Amino acid sequence: MKNKMWFKGKKYGYGFTPSSIEGWLVVAAAMSLIIYFAKMDNVVYVGLTTLVLIYISYTKGPKPKWRWG
């Protein structure tokens, strides 16, 4: 269970979508933090939170590639 994928590749396009409860929790936490920091007008923390979400998606998901369905 150590290598469980939290995200799966999108059917069309480039990117990931949550596929487990851990993935959904990460996305929910990131969105909450982004909204909170945006209301505080703190663009740096919004960017850092986005980068952390992208990093987690890449490490806990499949190899990124363009998908045609």
Secondary structure, DSSP 8 states (H G I E B T S, - for coil): -TT--SEEE-SEESSEEE-SHHHHHHHHHHHHHHHHHHHTT-HHHHHHHHHHHHHHHHHSS-----EE-
